[in-house]
Amino acid sequence: MEKIIEKFDVPYLQILDENGNCDEKLKPSISLEMIKKIYSLLILTRIFDEKALSLQRQGRIGTFPPIKGEEACQIASAILMENGDMAFPAFREHGVYITRDLPIEMLFQYWGGDERGMKIPEKVSVFTVSIPVGTHILHATGMAMGFKFQKKKNITLTYFGEGATSEGDFHEAMNFAGEFKVPVIFICQNNQYAISTPVREQTASQTVAQKAIAYGFPGIRVDGNDIFAVYKATQLAIQRARAGKGPTLIECFTYRLGDHTTSDDAKKYRGDVELKEWEKKDPIIRFEKYLTSKKILNQKEIASEKNKATKKIEESVKRYEKIQPENSEEIFKYTYASMTEELNEQLEQFKKEVI
């Protein structure tokens, strides 16, 4: 006997297209105040990104991963978090940190090579930068399991690129999350390239979203440059998680407009034609088209918002550059609560050879 046991669909959601046209029937319930706040955060994050690139080229911070093009994925999701929820970013999630109110000078501090920049203030509900690919996804699932065991209504959000879906950590986290129905939302920013590896060489799956099916929970692909689509998908996923129905995988189909990091040259593995097509889909440009067409903001107000954000970023840079470096021995002392025997040996060697 042969029969079909189950069939699956992978939904796709777009509400705001690249020309700023909005499907009002699909648009989420969102206040005018929230719309303006999202726009302010988009601009602040974009100007932070531009300034960080400038500082890196001047040798004032170290290697830096630009976010340009992916701001909507982060801001329209992180803004829905409540007190007690926790975000677990990878390393390009500057928009998440800014949305969750990490002082911006601390971001500059971290990318300037000072680990104290990731000494997260107690009231800022976001975890530290994760450089290893995919490891933090397990941490997000673990904390969400803790919330469930404690019968709390809090949730976790974790952000990663499509390259992380090739790591075992991703699959282990998804499996635990699905089996135990824990309140975690997996947000994959499918920006088309895992450094230089295109997504078509990363997976045989037509979408990342469909990977959720194997673990027993919903997956959805959204236009990652569409503020409203990301907002709505995350809103529904959070409602589902708080209701005890378990996780959701949201694939934000987007594009990294810049290099992987300032150590990369994307021209070596992708063409100008492709880049220019995606530049037309820039999340900020399309959102501005919508805002002006609906008379929510005019050009004068947009210019004022950009000037205000520029001033805020410049003030953050000044505060960052006034931070005094700690004793170089902190390289060894900061790693663990108490130093290991190996670290003590390294410190003694460092004192003899370097200091």
Backbone torsions as a table, in degrees:
resi	resn	phi	psi	omega
1	MET	NA	138.9	176.6
2	GLU	-132.4	130.9	178.7
3	LYS	-151.6	160.8	176.4
4	ILE	-83.5	120.5	-179.4
5	ILE	-82.5	-41.7	-175.8
6	GLU	-155.6	149.9	173.5
7	LYS	-125.8	150.7	-176.5
8	PHE	-132.3	149.5	174.4
9	ASP	-122.8	149.6	174.9
10	VAL	-116.5	108.2	-178.9
11	PRO	-74.0	153.7	174.8
12	TYR	-127.0	136.9	-177.6
13	LEU	-127.0	123.3	168.7
14	GLN	-135.7	132.7	-178.8
15	ILE	-117.4	-40.3	-177.7
16	LEU	-114.8	113.6	-176.5
17	ASP	-84.1	178.6	-173.3
18	GLU	-68.5	-12.9	177.2
19	ASN	-95.3	3.2	178.7
20	GLY	85.6	10.4	177.6
21	ASN	-82.0	132.8	-174.4
22	CYS	-115.3	133.0	172.9
23	ASP	-82.8	98.8	-173.5
24	GLU	-63.9	-25.5	179.5
25	LYS	-69.9	-30.1	-178.7
26	LEU	-94.5	-17.3	-175.5
27	LYS	-58.0	133.0	-180.0
28	PRO	-69.7	159.3	173.8
29	SER	-71.3	111.7	-173.9
30	ILE	-147.1	131.3	-175.6
31	SER	-74.6	158.9	176.8
32	LEU	-62.3	-37.7	178.3
33	GLU	-61.6	-42.1	179.6
34	MET	-67.3	-40.4	178.7
35	ILE	-59.2	-45.5	-180.0
36	LYS	-67.0	-36.2	178.8
37	LYS	-65.6	-42.1	177.5
38	ILE	-61.0	-43.6	179.6
39	TYR	-62.1	-43.0	178.9
40	SER	-59.1	-41.6	-179.7
41	LEU	-69.9	-35.4	175.5
42	LEU	-59.8	-47.4	-178.3
43	ILE	-67.2	-43.2	180.0
44	LEU	-61.0	-43.1	180.0
45	THR	-67.3	-40.7	179.3
46	ARG	-64.4	-41.7	-179.5
47	ILE	-71.8	-35.5	172.5
48	PHE	-58.0	-45.9	-178.2
49	ASP	-60.7	-45.5	179.9
50	GLU	-64.0	-40.8	179.8
51	LYS	-67.7	-40.8	179.6
52	ALA	-62.6	-40.3	177.0
53	LEU	-62.2	-42.1	178.3
54	SER	-62.9	-43.8	179.9
55	LEU	-64.4	-38.2	179.8
56	GLN	-64.7	-42.7	179.8
57	ARG	-65.1	-24.5	178.1
58	GLN	-91.0	-0.6	-180.0
59	GLY	77.9	19.3	-177.0
60	ARG	-96.0	-13.1	165.8
61	ILE	-138.5	173.6	-178.4
62	GLY	-91.3	-158.3	178.7
63	THR	-54.4	137.1	-172.1
64	PHE	-137.0	136.5	177.0
65	PRO	-97.5	108.5	-177.6
66	PRO	-68.1	149.8	-176.9
67	ILE	-103.4	-11.0	-170.2
68	LYS	-45.9	124.3	179.3
69	GLY	104.1	-19.3	-175.2
70	GLU	-111.3	9.5	-173.9
71	GLU	-61.4	-38.4	-176.7
72	ALA	-63.7	-38.2	179.9
73	CYS	-56.7	-38.2	-171.9
74	GLN	-88.3	-49.5	-172.9
75	ILE	-71.1	-41.6	-177.2
76	ALA	-72.2	-11.7	176.4
77	SER	-101.2	-49.1	-177.0
78	ALA	-63.5	-27.5	-177.4
79	ILE	-68.8	-15.9	-179.6
80	LEU	-86.7	-5.7	-178.8
81	MET	-72.2	151.1	178.9
82	GLU	-113.7	170.8	176.9
83	ASN	-57.5	132.8	-179.5
84	GLY	96.1	-20.5	172.9
85	ASP	-73.5	160.7	-178.6
86	MET	-135.8	133.4	176.3
87	ALA	-100.2	140.3	177.4
88	PHE	-121.7	94.4	-178.3
89	PRO	-82.6	168.4	168.6
90	ALA	-92.2	-115.7	-177.3
91	PHE	-127.5	-5.1	-179.4
92	ARG	-108.8	10.0	-170.5
93	GLU	-89.5	50.8	179.2
94	HIS	-60.8	-34.7	179.6
95	GLY	-65.0	-33.2	177.6
96	VAL	-68.2	-46.1	179.8
97	TYR	-61.6	-42.8	-179.1
98	ILE	-67.7	-40.9	178.7
99	THR	-64.9	-35.3	180.0
100	ARG	-86.6	9.4	171.0
101	ASP	73.3	28.9	169.0
102	LEU	-68.9	130.7	177.1
103	PRO	-53.4	129.3	-171.6
104	ILE	-64.5	-30.2	177.6
105	GLU	-62.6	-25.3	178.2
106	MET	-71.8	-31.7	174.2
107	LEU	-65.8	-45.5	176.3
108	PHE	-60.9	-39.9	-179.4
109	GLN	-60.6	-45.8	-179.6
110	TYR	-63.4	-49.0	-178.3
111	TRP	-72.6	-11.9	172.4
112	GLY	-84.5	0.3	175.6
113	GLY	98.9	7.5	-179.1
114	ASP	-104.9	109.4	-176.7
115	GLU	-62.1	-18.1	178.2
116	ARG	-63.3	-17.2	176.0
117	GLY	-64.5	-19.6	177.2
118	MET	-105.2	18.5	172.3
119	LYS	-85.5	82.4	-167.3
120	ILE	-63.2	128.7	175.8
121	PRO	-58.1	148.7	-172.8
122	GLU	-56.5	-36.0	-175.3
123	LYS	-88.3	0.2	179.1
124	VAL	-97.3	108.6	-172.9
125	SER	-87.2	70.5	176.5
126	VAL	-148.6	140.8	-178.2
127	PHE	-83.4	172.5	-176.7
128	THR	-73.9	161.2	175.9
129	VAL	-55.2	135.8	177.4
130	SER	-113.7	106.4	177.9
131	ILE	-77.1	-43.0	177.0
132	PRO	-60.4	135.0	-173.9
133	VAL	-73.0	117.2	170.2
134	GLY	89.6	-14.1	-174.4
135	THR	-64.3	-33.5	-176.6
136	HIS	-70.9	-17.1	179.9
137	ILE	-63.8	-36.7	175.5
138	LEU	-65.6	-39.1	179.9
139	HIS	-62.2	-40.8	179.2
140	ALA	-63.8	-41.5	178.1
141	THR	-66.4	-40.8	179.2
142	GLY	-61.7	-44.1	179.4
143	MET	-67.4	-38.4	178.0
144	ALA	-62.8	-37.3	175.3
145	MET	-62.4	-40.0	177.4
146	GLY	-61.2	-43.3	177.4
147	PHE	-58.4	-42.4	-178.4
148	LYS	-66.9	-43.8	-179.8
149	PHE	-62.4	-33.5	-179.9
150	GLN	-85.5	0.3	179.6
151	LYS	60.8	34.7	175.7
152	LYS	-90.1	158.6	179.8
153	LYS	-96.6	8.4	-179.1
154	ASN	-73.8	159.8	-179.5
155	ILE	-132.8	165.7	172.2
156	THR	-121.6	148.5	171.9
157	LEU	-119.9	136.4	176.0
158	THR	-129.7	138.9	-174.4
159	TYR	-114.8	139.3	179.7
160	PHE	-161.5	163.5	176.9
161	GLY	-91.1	170.2	-178.7
162	GLU	-65.1	-22.8	177.3
163	GLY	-63.6	-30.1	-179.4
164	ALA	-67.7	-19.8	-179.2
165	THR	-72.3	-7.8	174.8
166	SER	-90.3	-4.0	-179.5
167	GLU	-91.2	145.6	177.5
168	GLY	-60.6	-33.0	-179.5
169	ASP	-56.4	-40.7	-179.8
170	PHE	-60.3	-48.6	-176.2
171	HIS	-70.2	-36.8	176.7
172	GLU	-63.8	-43.4	179.5
173	ALA	-64.1	-43.8	179.5
174	MET	-63.6	-40.6	-178.3
175	ASN	-65.0	-47.5	177.8
176	PHE	-62.0	-43.8	-177.2
177	ALA	-62.5	-42.3	-179.7
178	GLY	-69.3	-43.9	-177.4
179	GLU	-64.8	-42.2	-176.4
180	PHE	-97.0	0.9	179.2
181	LYS	50.6	54.4	-177.5
182	VAL	-88.2	153.9	-174.3
183	PRO	-82.6	70.7	178.5
184	VAL	-124.8	140.4	175.3
185	ILE	-112.6	120.7	178.4
186	PHE	-92.0	119.9	-179.8
187	ILE	-114.8	105.4	178.9
188	CYS	-93.7	118.4	174.9
189	GLN	-90.9	91.7	-179.1
190	ASN	-79.0	90.2	-176.4
191	ASN	-95.5	17.0	171.9
192	GLN	83.5	-20.2	-177.4
193	TYR	-139.6	126.9	169.8
194	ALA	-93.2	93.4	-164.1
195	ILE	55.7	-103.8	-177.9
196	SER	-105.2	-1.6	-177.5
197	THR	-87.9	116.2	179.7
198	PRO	-68.7	155.2	-174.7
199	VAL	-61.0	-30.1	-179.8
200	ARG	-65.1	-21.3	176.2
201	GLU	-99.2	-2.4	-178.3
202	GLN	-88.7	-35.5	-176.0
203	THR	-153.6	149.7	175.2
204	ALA	-84.9	-10.1	178.5
205	SER	-68.4	142.7	178.0
206	GLN	-70.1	-28.3	176.7
207	THR	-137.2	160.5	169.7
208	VAL	-77.6	-34.6	-175.9
209	ALA	-55.1	-35.9	-175.8
210	GLN	-67.6	-15.2	179.0
211	LYS	-64.4	-23.1	178.6
212	ALA	-66.4	-28.9	-175.8
213	ILE	-58.1	-40.8	-178.1
214	ALA	-63.8	-21.9	-176.8
215	TYR	-106.4	7.6	169.1
216	GLY	84.7	24.6	176.5
217	PHE	-145.3	168.4	-172.5
218	PRO	-72.0	146.3	171.2
219	GLY	-130.3	140.9	-179.9
220	ILE	-138.8	140.8	171.5
221	ARG	-100.3	133.2	176.0
222	VAL	-125.0	158.5	171.1
223	ASP	-68.8	106.9	-175.0
224	GLY	-70.4	-8.3	176.7
225	ASN	-100.0	6.7	-178.2
226	ASP	-107.2	107.0	-179.1
227	ILE	-52.8	-46.6	-174.6
228	PHE	-69.9	-36.2	179.3
229	ALA	-67.0	-43.7	178.7
230	VAL	-64.6	-44.2	-179.3
231	TYR	-59.6	-48.6	-175.9
232	LYS	-66.6	-44.8	-179.2
233	ALA	-63.2	-40.3	179.4
234	THR	-69.8	-40.6	179.0
235	GLN	-58.1	-46.7	179.6
236	LEU	-66.8	-38.7	179.8
237	ALA	-65.5	-40.2	179.3
238	ILE	-67.3	-42.0	177.8
239	GLN	-59.7	-42.5	179.4
240	ARG	-63.1	-44.7	-178.5
241	ALA	-65.3	-44.3	-179.4
242	ARG	-66.0	-25.6	179.9
243	ALA	-83.8	2.7	177.2
244	GLY	84.0	15.8	-176.7
245	LYS	-94.0	1.0	172.5
246	GLY	95.7	-165.7	-170.0
247	PRO	-82.7	169.7	173.1
248	THR	-141.6	142.9	172.3
249	LEU	-105.7	121.1	177.2
250	ILE	-110.9	115.5	175.6
251	GLU	-94.0	111.1	176.8
252	CYS	-90.0	105.6	-177.8
253	PHE	-80.1	107.0	-171.4
254	THR	-139.8	-159.1	-177.7
255	TYR	-156.8	135.8	175.1
256	ARG	-84.8	107.6	-176.7
257	LEU	-74.8	-23.1	179.2
258	GLY	-101.4	-168.5	175.7
259	ASP	-74.7	163.1	177.2
260	HIS	-57.4	-49.2	169.5
261	THR	-144.9	179.2	177.8
262	THR	-71.4	-3.8	174.8
263	SER	-94.8	0.8	-174.2
264	ASP	-108.0	158.7	171.8
265	ASP	-132.2	96.2	-174.0
266	ALA	-65.6	-18.0	179.3
267	LYS	-63.9	-19.0	-178.9
268	LYS	-76.6	-16.7	-176.9
269	TYR	-133.4	2.7	173.5
270	ARG	-146.8	152.9	-172.8
271	GLY	-93.5	164.3	-179.7
272	ASP	-67.5	-33.6	-178.8
273	VAL	-62.2	-46.3	178.5
274	GLU	-60.9	-45.3	-179.0
275	LEU	-61.4	-44.2	-177.5
276	LYS	-66.5	-34.0	176.8
277	GLU	-64.2	-39.6	179.9
278	TRP	-76.3	-27.6	176.5
279	GLU	-61.9	-30.7	177.5
280	LYS	-67.4	-19.7	-177.8
281	LYS	-99.1	10.5	-179.3
282	ASP	-45.6	126.1	-175.7
283	PRO	-61.8	-31.8	-178.7
284	ILE	-75.6	-42.0	179.9
285	ILE	-60.8	-46.3	-177.8
286	ARG	-66.9	-35.7	179.7
287	PHE	-68.1	-38.7	176.8
288	GLU	-63.9	-37.4	177.0
289	LYS	-61.0	-41.8	178.7
290	TYR	-66.1	-47.3	-176.3
291	LEU	-62.0	-40.2	-179.5
292	THR	-75.3	-36.3	179.8
293	SER	-66.8	-31.9	179.0
294	LYS	-91.0	3.1	-179.9
295	LYS	58.3	30.8	174.9
296	ILE	-77.8	-38.1	174.2
297	LEU	-137.2	151.5	172.3
298	ASN	-112.8	175.8	-175.1
299	GLN	-62.2	-34.4	178.7
300	LYS	-65.6	-41.8	179.6
301	GLU	-68.8	-35.1	177.3
302	ILE	-64.8	-44.4	178.2
303	ALA	-62.6	-38.7	179.0
304	SER	-65.0	-40.9	179.0
305	GLU	-62.2	-41.0	-180.0
306	LYS	-68.9	-38.2	177.3
307	ASN	-65.4	-41.0	179.1
308	LYS	-63.7	-42.3	179.4
309	ALA	-66.7	-40.8	178.5
310	THR	-60.5	-44.0	178.9
311	LYS	-61.7	-42.7	-179.0
312	LYS	-64.0	-41.4	179.7
313	ILE	-67.2	-42.4	179.9
314	GLU	-62.9	-39.1	177.5
315	GLU	-65.2	-35.9	177.9
316	SER	-66.2	-38.6	178.3
317	VAL	-63.2	-42.1	179.1
318	LYS	-62.0	-41.7	179.0
319	ARG	-66.8	-40.6	178.7
320	TYR	-60.2	-44.2	-174.4
321	GLU	-78.5	-5.5	173.4
322	LYS	-92.3	-10.0	-179.3
323	ILE	-69.9	126.3	-178.7
324	GLN	-83.1	136.7	178.5
325	PRO	-67.5	148.6	176.3
326	GLU	-81.2	170.1	174.4
327	ASN	-54.4	137.3	-177.1
328	SER	-59.1	-18.5	178.0
329	GLU	-67.7	-16.5	179.7
330	GLU	-63.7	-20.8	176.2
331	ILE	-53.8	-37.4	-177.8
332	PHE	-91.0	-36.3	-172.0
333	LYS	-79.1	-20.0	-173.8
334	TYR	-85.1	-16.7	-171.6
335	THR	-65.0	-46.0	-178.8
336	TYR	-126.4	163.5	177.4
337	ALA	-61.0	-38.5	173.3
338	SER	-132.9	141.4	-172.4
339	MET	-71.9	142.0	176.7
340	THR	-80.3	166.6	178.0
341	GLU	-60.7	-40.5	-179.5
342	GLU	-63.8	-42.7	179.3
343	LEU	-65.6	-37.9	176.3
344	ASN	-60.9	-41.1	177.8
345	GLU	-64.5	-42.7	179.5
346	GLN	-64.5	-39.6	178.7
347	LEU	-62.3	-44.2	179.3
348	GLU	-62.9	-39.8	177.7
349	GLN	-65.5	-41.5	178.3
350	PHE	-60.0	-42.5	179.8
351	LYS	-62.3	-38.7	-177.8
352	LYS	-73.2	-38.9	-170.4
353	GLU	-98.6	-23.1	-172.6
354	VAL	-115.6	-48.1	-174.4
355	ILE	-71.2	NA	NA
